[in-house]
Amino acid sequence: MAYPVMMSDTPADNIIRMIGDQCDWTLWPEGGPSDEDLAPIEGFYTYGHMKVKGELMDRMPNLRVISNFGVGVDHINTRDAADRGIPVGNTPDILNGATADMTITLLLAAARNLVIGDHYARSAAFTSYDPNILHGQEAHGSTIGIIGMGKIGRVVAKRAAAFDMTILYHNRRPNPEAEAELGAEYHSLDDLLQESDFVTLNCPLTEETRNLIGARELGLMKETAILVNVARGGVINHDALVVALKEGQIASAAVDVTEPEPLPRNHPLLALENVIIAPHLGSATRQTREKMAQMSVDNLIAGLAGKPLPAQVSVN
Ligand code: 8YV
């Protein structure tokens, strides 16, 4: 029996193949589906970050599972799903290493002016080697402030320990394992911002973390500090970030995520030199993408078969 499944966006070929083995799938049609399209759907697969709320769920009276490709489910109203008895699956743990690697990649790239340096090295202006240019900041031996000491934050801390960094962190609650294993010190948000050379955002986007970093918080950071965001764009107030970068309240930022994503092409952030922007590559390695594909398809099929999902989002 082939389960009727709808997918948002266009998943990678291997995902479509795996889902196609057991399901009759349709892609979210341009202009949106009709009630008739949605009525038979039993499984909904989210590949990008399409908003999925109760109203959409209600248009799928046969819906039995929502499976998300990715760990962050801020685009899915998990409360609405729980109220309707629909389990939501995601892909935790398997992307911790890749996302932590990306955090460090951005941190180092910003610290050592890699993108500006690349542009310069390719340009006609680079006519002779000059030891006086683009002096960066040292990552090793510096202080990192990790906001969000969850599973990804913990791996970032591990990487930071290898750079002999002093590790500060802020989290909803202290993480004694990270403290014992890595010597990470719990700090209030304000203290962390004031003391860190690098601040990394590794928290989920929730009501509590939306706009967590605004004008006041940026104002607390060191003028030499670098802000790295691999969480969600909504954790930073982008207007405040533009001002802070323009006025030199912080040295630079490196962000893998923005809100909206992508930013409008005339957004002032895109015109600044002291920011690096990546197109949401946190978990984008071949190996991790394959694991995410498998886990998200396993969640989908389990839900359709009425079994517990291998990775189900818990709702408080
Ligand atoms: C995913 C992510 O690639 O897992 C997440 O929460 O942000 C990314 O690493 C993305 O969600 C897939 O659309």
Residues whose N, C-alpha, C, O or C-beta is under 5 A from the ligand:
A	BS01	8YV	Y47 G48 F69 G70 V71 G72 G282 S283
